[in-house]
Amino acid sequence: MSYLSRMEIPDSIATLRRQQARWVCAGTLAAATTLYATSPFFTLWSITSAIRTHDMGSLNTCLKWESVRNGLKTQAVDTLLGPQHADDELPEFGSSFASSAMSNAIDEEVRPDKLGMLVDHLLPHEQPGAPQTLFGLMRHVHMHFTHPGVFEASVIMPGHENETPLRLQMRIHAFQWKIHRVDLPAPRHDPLVEASAGPVPQPLTQP
């Protein structure tokens, strides 16, 4: 029996229309999924282009400012104070004062009207003869979904090769991908090596 003879032939116009509707739905779903999966890559490229051309107006629309500030505050306080130990004798007032001062400084400096200065500080002009920063970086950016609605990109910044990468976290807001969190480069913490002060065990010997 040939392949054509095994094909299901609709016995009515209604059956044909149902089959066509299923194909249209499947095609629409596939197109929507593809568009959704590629949309953060296009957004990241738009952000890169805005930074390269110093288009702070376009870049500003890609930032969720309150979330970005909160993330920077958390990172800054953790870097300044470090993890709290159980036997820490630092008074709560001192820790609270430092956290408050850091938060106020971020509120003052991380603002839309100072976006250009922030970008220039993070991405300084390269020296003559060096490769173009953004297009060079795009080849080394690691991008992936961490959740259906969360997309992250990380890259080692020039001059910060021995530090953690710059991380951008984007989330969907009103059908648009926006930068929700920025983790700035920070010193890497070497893992602690525990050593025992007891005697070194000797190998067992047979009598």
N, C-alpha and C positions, 0 to 999 in steps of 0.2 A: 504494500500500500504506500503510495507516494505521500510526501509531506503535505502537498496541497489537499489531498483527499482526506487527511487527518485533521485539517483545520476546521474549527467550529464555525459554521456558516450561520449567521443570525437568521432566525425564522420570522422575524418581524422588525419593523422600523423601531419599535420601542426597545427591543433588545440591542439593536445597533446603537441607539442613542445612549443607552446605559453604558455600553462599552466605551463609547467616545467620552462620556462624562468621567469615567474612571481614569482614562488616559490623560484627560485634561487636569484632573485633580492630582494625579501622580506627577505630571510635568510641572505643575505649579508648585507642589511641595518641594520637588528637587531644585527648582530655580530659587525658591525662597531660602532653602537650606544653604545653597551655594552662596547666595548673596549675603546671608548672615555670617557665614564662615569667613568670607573674604573682607567684609566691611571693616573690621578693626585694622587690617593691614593697610587698607586705603586711608583710614583715619591717621594711622601712625605716619604714613608717608606724607599726608597733609601737614601734620605737626612738624615733621622734619623740614618740609619746604618752607613753612612759616618761620621757623627758626633761622633757616639759611638766608632768607630774604629779609629777616628782621621785621616780619609782619606781625606785630604784637596784637593787633586787633583780631586777626584770625586765630592766633594762638590763645588769646583770652577766652574765646568761645569754647575752647576744648578743655577748659579747666573747671573742675568743681572746687571752687576756692575754699569753702569751709572744710571740706574733707581733706584737701591737701594740707591746709594749715594744721588741722588736728593730727595728721600723720607726722608732720615735721615736728610738732611739739612733743609727741611721744618719743620720736627718735632722739631729739635733742636732750630731753630729760634723762633718758636711759644712758646716753653717752656721757652726760655731765655727772650724774649721780651713780651710775652703775647699779647692778642688782643689790637689793637691800638684804643684808645678812641678819640673822636672828639676834646676834650679839652686837648689832650696830648701836653705838651710843649717841649718834647724831640726833639731836632733838628734832621732834616732828616739825617744830616751827622753822628750823633752819632748812630742812628739806622742802617744806612748803614754800618758803620764801624764794628759794632758788628756782623751783618749778614755776612759780608765779612770774618771776622776773624773766625767765626764758620764754614763757608763753606770751607775755606782753611784748617782748622784743620781736617775736615772730609775727604777732598781729600787726605790729608797726611796719615791718619790713616786707612781709609777704602779702602784697596787695597788687591789684590790677595796674595801678598807676606806676608801680615800680617793677613791672614785669620785665621791661627791657634791661634794666640793671641786673636783675636776677639771672637772666639768660646770659648776659655778657660775663658775669662772674662765674657761672657754671661752665660756659663754653668760651674761654678766652680766645682771642685771635691767634691763629697759628703763626709760627715763624715762617719767613720766606723759604720756599723749597719744600715745605712739608705738604703732605697730601691734604686735600680738602677734607675738613673735619667730618661733616655730616654724611657725605656719600661714602667716605672711608669707613665711618662707624656703621652705616647701614649693612655693610657686608659682614659685620661681626655681632649684630644684634641677635639675641636669642629671644624668640617670640613663641608664645604658646597660650592656649586656653587653660586656666586653672579651674574653671567652672563654666557652665553654659553662658553665664552673664558676666564673666570676669576674664579679662585678657591681660597678660603681663608681658613686658619687654624689658630686657636687661642688657647692659653693655658696659665693658670696662672703659672708663674714661681716660683720655690721654693725660699723663702726669699722675694718674692714680692707679697704676698697674698693680701695686701691692695692697690695694684696698678692695673692699667689696664693690661689686658693680653698681652703677646707677640703675635703679629699678623704677619703672613706670607701671602702675596698675590702672587699667581702664575698665569702666563699667558703663552699662547702658543707662542713659537718663533721657527720658522723653524721646525715645527712638534714635538717640545719638550717642555714640561712644565718647566719653569724656574721661580725662585723667582724674582719677579718684584719689590716688596716693602716689607720692614721690619719696623714694628712699635714696638719700644722698650717699655717695661713697663714704665709707668709714673704715678705720683700721680693722684688719682681720684679727680675730682672737685665736691665738694658738691653743690647741687642745692641751689640757693639763695632763701631765704624766705622773701617775701615782707611783711612789716607791715605798717598799716595805723596809722598816728598820730592823726587822727580825733577822735571825741567821738564815743564810742561804741553805735550802734543803739539799742534802747530799744524795747522790744516786744510791739506790739499794744494791747491795752485793749479796750474792749467794754464798752460803758457808761452804 
